[in-house]
Amino acid sequence: MVTGAAGEPGGWLLRVAHATDSVNHMASTEKIEAFLAEPRNIVVAGIRRDGTPHLTPNWFYWDGERFYVSTTRHRAKYAIFRRDPRAQLLVDDSTGYRAVLARATAEIREDLAAELPRFRAIREKHGVQVPSDEEQLRALTEEGRVLLAFTPDGPPSTWTSWGLD
């Protein structure tokens, strides 16, 4: 017999059912924008060559149109999105039961100098000191960094969300 935290039969099922009741497909853009401005991770899901999902947690920056994620050329997600740009993105707040989920298309941006403002925005959002442009460009080049730009398939008001109503 499956029991919940207090020993009640099926208690975990009741909690899961209650959590799914709060799914909202039409949260306001303002609430979603405020949520995305908070320092948190985005889970990026792509499709491996064998068809299985590949998920990674990442820092990100949202500019109102795209999500930006820094990665390197030797990471799996670089190869995955070069081959297939389809993605699914999840930003969540595990303690506040808030989340947004969006389908998106990935674009790999390799002109590091042109993307410095977005690399800087990712670091600033997460409270990390940003070096001078010259130092940052040198470090990004040495690390083999690229910027992934994810364009959602629709506006924020069409994304699936939880706890943002």
C-alpha positions in Angstrom: 0.0 0.0 0.0 1.3 3.5 -0.9 1.0 6.0 1.9 1.5 9.8 2.2 3.7 11.7 4.6 1.3 11.3 7.5 0.7 7.6 6.6 -2.6 8.3 4.8 -3.3 5.9 1.9 -2.6 7.6 -1.5 -1.7 10.9 0.2 1.0 11.6 -2.4 -1.6 11.2 -5.2 -3.8 13.9 -3.6 -0.8 16.3 -3.4 0.1 15.7 -7.0 -3.5 16.1 -8.2 -3.8 19.4 -6.2 -0.5 20.7 -7.7 -1.7 20.1 -11.2 -4.9 21.9 -10.6 -3.0 25.2 -10.5 -1.6 24.9 -14.1 -2.4 28.1 -15.9 -2.1 28.4 -19.7 -2.8 32.2 -19.7 -0.6 33.8 -17.0 -0.1 37.5 -17.6 2.9 38.6 -19.5 3.9 41.0 -16.7 3.9 38.2 -14.1 5.9 35.9 -16.4 8.4 38.7 -17.1 8.9 39.4 -13.4 9.4 35.7 -12.7 12.0 35.4 -15.5 13.9 38.5 -14.2 14.6 36.6 -10.9 18.0 34.8 -10.7 17.2 31.1 -11.3 18.1 28.3 -13.7 16.5 27.3 -17.0 16.4 23.6 -17.8 17.1 23.3 -21.5 15.8 20.1 -23.2 17.0 19.0 -26.6 16.8 15.7 -28.6 19.8 13.4 -28.8 20.5 11.6 -32.0 18.9 8.4 -30.6 15.7 10.3 -29.9 16.1 10.5 -26.1 15.9 13.8 -24.3 19.0 15.7 -23.1 18.4 18.1 -20.2 20.7 20.6 -18.6 20.3 23.3 -16.0 21.7 26.7 -17.0 21.9 30.3 -16.0 20.0 32.4 -18.5 19.0 35.9 -19.6 15.6 36.7 -21.0 15.4 39.9 -23.1 11.6 39.8 -23.7 12.0 37.9 -27.0 14.7 35.3 -26.5 16.3 33.2 -23.8 20.1 33.3 -23.9 22.3 30.5 -22.5 26.1 30.3 -22.6 27.7 26.9 -23.5 30.9 25.6 -25.1 31.5 23.8 -28.3 32.5 20.6 -26.5 29.3 20.2 -24.6 26.5 17.8 -25.8 23.9 20.6 -26.2 26.1 22.4 -28.8 26.1 19.3 -31.0 22.4 18.6 -30.3 21.3 22.1 -31.3 23.5 22.2 -34.4 21.7 19.1 -35.6 18.2 19.8 -34.4 17.1 23.2 -33.2 13.9 22.1 -31.4 14.0 22.7 -27.7 11.8 22.8 -24.6 12.5 25.2 -21.8 11.5 25.1 -18.1 12.2 27.8 -15.6 11.0 26.9 -12.1 10.9 27.9 -8.5 10.9 24.6 -6.7 10.1 26.1 -3.3 7.4 28.5 -4.5 5.7 26.0 -6.8 6.0 28.4 -9.7 7.2 27.5 -13.2 6.9 28.3 -16.9 7.3 25.9 -19.8 7.8 26.9 -23.4 8.7 25.2 -26.7 11.4 27.1 -28.6 13.9 27.0 -31.5 17.6 27.3 -30.8 20.1 29.4 -32.8 23.8 29.1 -32.1 25.6 32.5 -32.1 29.3 32.3 -32.5 30.2 36.0 -33.0 31.4 36.5 -29.4 32.2 40.2 -29.8 28.7 40.9 -31.0 27.2 38.9 -28.2 29.2 40.4 -25.3 26.2 42.4 -24.0 24.2 39.1 -23.6 27.1 37.2 -22.0 27.4 40.2 -19.6 23.6 40.2 -18.9 23.7 36.5 -17.9 26.5 37.1 -15.4 25.0 40.3 -14.0 21.6 38.7 -13.5 23.2 35.9 -11.4 25.4 38.3 -9.4 28.8 37.4 -10.9 31.3 40.2 -11.5 31.8 41.0 -15.2 35.3 41.6 -16.4 36.3 44.2 -19.0 35.2 43.5 -22.5 38.7 42.6 -23.5 39.1 40.1 -20.6 35.7 38.7 -21.2 36.2 38.2 -24.9 39.6 36.5 -24.3 38.1 34.1 -21.7 35.0 33.3 -23.9 37.4 32.5 -26.8 39.7 30.4 -24.7 36.8 28.4 -23.3 35.3 27.8 -26.8 32.1 29.5 -25.7 29.0 30.2 -27.9 25.7 31.7 -27.1 22.5 29.7 -27.6 19.5 32.0 -28.4 16.2 30.3 -27.8 13.2 31.9 -29.5 9.9 30.6 -28.0 7.2 29.3 -30.4 4.7 31.9 -29.1 4.4 34.9 -26.7 4.6 34.4 -23.0 0.9 34.5 -22.6 0.7 31.1 -24.6 3.2 29.3 -22.4 2.2 26.7 -19.8 2.7 28.1 -16.3 2.2 27.2 -12.7 1.6 29.5 -9.7 1.8 32.8 -11.6 -1.9 33.6 -11.6 
